Amino acid sequence: MGTADTSTAPLASVSSDVPAVAGQWTHLIGVYCDSSACGASGTNPGLMYLYVGTGSSAALQSTQTPFTTPWQATGDVELGRNIYQDGHYNLMNGRVDDVSLYWADPCPAPSVSTACSIP
């Protein structure tokens, strides 16, 4: 995710602890949390974190990225590729299916639980 709504902004990301397995569905739940329950504070206004699962629940991944300059997006949601400096990069080699976007966080804060039920 870009750290600003510009074509030259540095990127911030979260990653899975394990690689995806070919031919197996993998559930990804990406979350941005700006609550103190997630470790947000005046110097760290929010975190991006990722849950990964292959069954009915997903596990919190070890990388939780500070996202210090949240911004209001004005464009479309892009899945399976990056848009950077007016070009498309990092095209996903796979399939995307059954996408849901939530305004509210569907998972508990990492300080509460490291597991999340697949919504």
N, C-alpha and C positions, 0 to 999 in steps of 0.2 A: 504494500500500500504506500502510495506517495505520502510524504510528510507535509505536503502542501498541495493545493489545487493548481499546480503549474506543471508544465511539461518538462522542467529540469529539476524538480525537487528530488532529494535523496529518497530512497525506498526503505521502508521498515517492513519486516516480515516475521512470521513464526513458522516453525518447521516441525515435522513429525520426528519422533525419536527412532522410528523404524521405517524402512522403505515399504512402499506398497507392494502387494503380491499380485502378479499378473493373473487375471481371471477371477479375482476375488473382490467383491464389493467392499469398499472402505467408506465408512461414514466420517465426515469431517465437520466439526462444529467450531467455527472461528468466532471469537468473542472479543469485543472491546468493552472494558469496564472502567468507569471513572469513579467508582465507589471506594470509600476507605476500606471496605471489606475485602477489596482486591489489592490493597496496598497503595492506593492512590493517595497523594498528599499534595501540598502546595508546590513542592519541587518535582513531583512525579505525578502529573495530573491523570494518568491512565495507563492501563496495560492492555496489550493484545495477547490473547492466549488461545491455545488450540487443544481441542479434545479429538482423539482418534479412536475409532472402534470398528470392529467387523461383525458384531452381533447386536444385542439389544442395549448395550451400554458402551460408553466411550471413556477413555482414560485421559486425564490431563497430561499434556506433554511437558517436558522439563524446561523448554525455552519459553519464557514469558517476556515479551519485548516491551520496554517502555515506549509509549507513544506520547511524546511530550507536546506535540502541536496539533491536536485534533482540529479538523476543519469540516465545514458543511459541504458535502459533495453536490455538484450541480449537474452531473452527467449521469449516464447509464451505469448500471452494475455490469462489470466485465468478469466473466468466469472463464477460466482456461487459458488466459493470456494476460500479459502486462501491456499497458499502454505507457510508453515512456518516450519523451522527446518527440512526440507526434508520430511514433511508430509502434507496431505490434511486435512484442518479443515474448520469449519463453512460452511458446505455444504448447499446451498440454498434449501429451501423447496418450490419449485414453478417452473415456466417455464420461459425460456429466449427466446425471439423471436425478429426478425427484428433488429439485432445489426448493428450499424454503428460506425466506428471509423474515426475521422477527425484529420488531422494534425493541422488545425487551429481551434480556438475556434468558435463554431457556435452561441454563445450567446454574448450579449453585456457585457461589464465589469460591475460588481456590482455597481460601482460608477455612471454608466450611467442609468441602469435600473435593476429592480428586477424581470422582466418578460423575458421569452425567448420563441420564437415561436418554435414549434416542427419541426425540419428539415424534 
